[in-house]
Amino acid sequence: MAKRRAGNAGVEMVFDPGKANPKQLEFFEATEPRICYGGAKGGGKTWAVRVKALLGCMVGYPGIRILIMRAHYPELEENHIRPICQMVPPTMASYNSTTHIMQFENGSYIKFGHWTGEESENEYNGKEYDWIFIDEATQFSERAYNFLGGCLRGTSKIPRRMYLTCNPGGIGHFWVKRLFIDRNYITDSENPEENENPADYRFIFATAEDNLAMVENSPGYLHSVAKMPNARAYRYGDWDAIGGNYFKDFSRKKHTVKPFRIPEHWPRYRSFDYGLDMLACMWWAVDEDGRCWCYREYEQKDLIVSDAATAILTNTSPTEKVLITYAPPKRILGGCAVTHRKQIA
């Protein structure tokens, strides 16, 4: 880890942030425009934010402008302002408690901010930053995330980056999961500027086991986290265990497999539920032991019934022998009444 020395009236002071674990080093060295460090609780995310910001100011880019955001001010003060003020020797930087800005001797600065909803858009409208850190990003709405992204700009050669840290859960669970876990990007928008480049996003997964110093000094921590509500999310960083999922016990590790060729003799069927708000259709195959394998799914909203029927048939290969289509009783689709055990015509 880099160190910095400063002298003042013959007294030498050293900035030594400590030793990073491998996942924190990966976070420090990542160069993608959007970098997310998250997973289970206790992975060392907040320390990584503090140190990465300080290294950027003191070692990496003199004159850099950094914003560190938390959803609420008390957490911002406890997790960032006070620790950073203790870490940085006064000969290297000074903190203004009125503006919440730490100014460094080389022209760099860190602005500490918190998000109060749409009112904060007025505060940050027109601001320019080189790096933005959103600590506990799942506590932010997608609107807030996109708005802050618009503040990444300037005329210097410093690379613009947004760093996020998070655990599963919170109001931002789904947009963080879409971008960094599922990697489900917008790539076919009529407006090319709205498309999302997969190469711009990087996710660094960490658990408490990656933070050896914390585990060694807090031996009871893992047992405590394992007893928390939503323990699978907080203990193991399971993004499918929280956030409004209907099947709370669903585990991607246990209940999914790598794609494989389905034997031709396995019976196949479909099941769907229709609504103008959402059409959901699943394709299934049954193996010799009676296990059902979902091998395809289709979801689309705002489809009238005839278009929904067309979409289902279009996504079914002409060579597939679908024996049965299951649907809720007395559902009308594409002009055909579909009941249990009656196939779409």
Secondary structure, 3 states (H helix, E strand, C coil): CCCEEEEECCEEEEECCCCCCHHHHHHHHCCCCEEEEEECCCCCHHHHHHHHHHHHHHHHCCCCEEEEEECCHHHHHHHHHHHHHHHCCCCCEEEECCCCEEEECCCCEEEEEECCCCHHHHHHCCCCECEEEECCHHHCCHHHHHHHHCCECCCCCCCCEEEEEECCCCCCHHHHHHHHHCCCCCCCCCCHHHCCCHHHEEEEEECHHHCHHHHHHCCCHHHHHHCCCCHHHHHHCCCCCCCCCCCCCCCHHHHCCCCCCCCCCCCEEEEEECCCCCEEEEEEEECCCCCEEEEEEEEECCCCHHHHHHHHHHCCCCCCCEEEEECCCCEEECCEEECCCCCCC
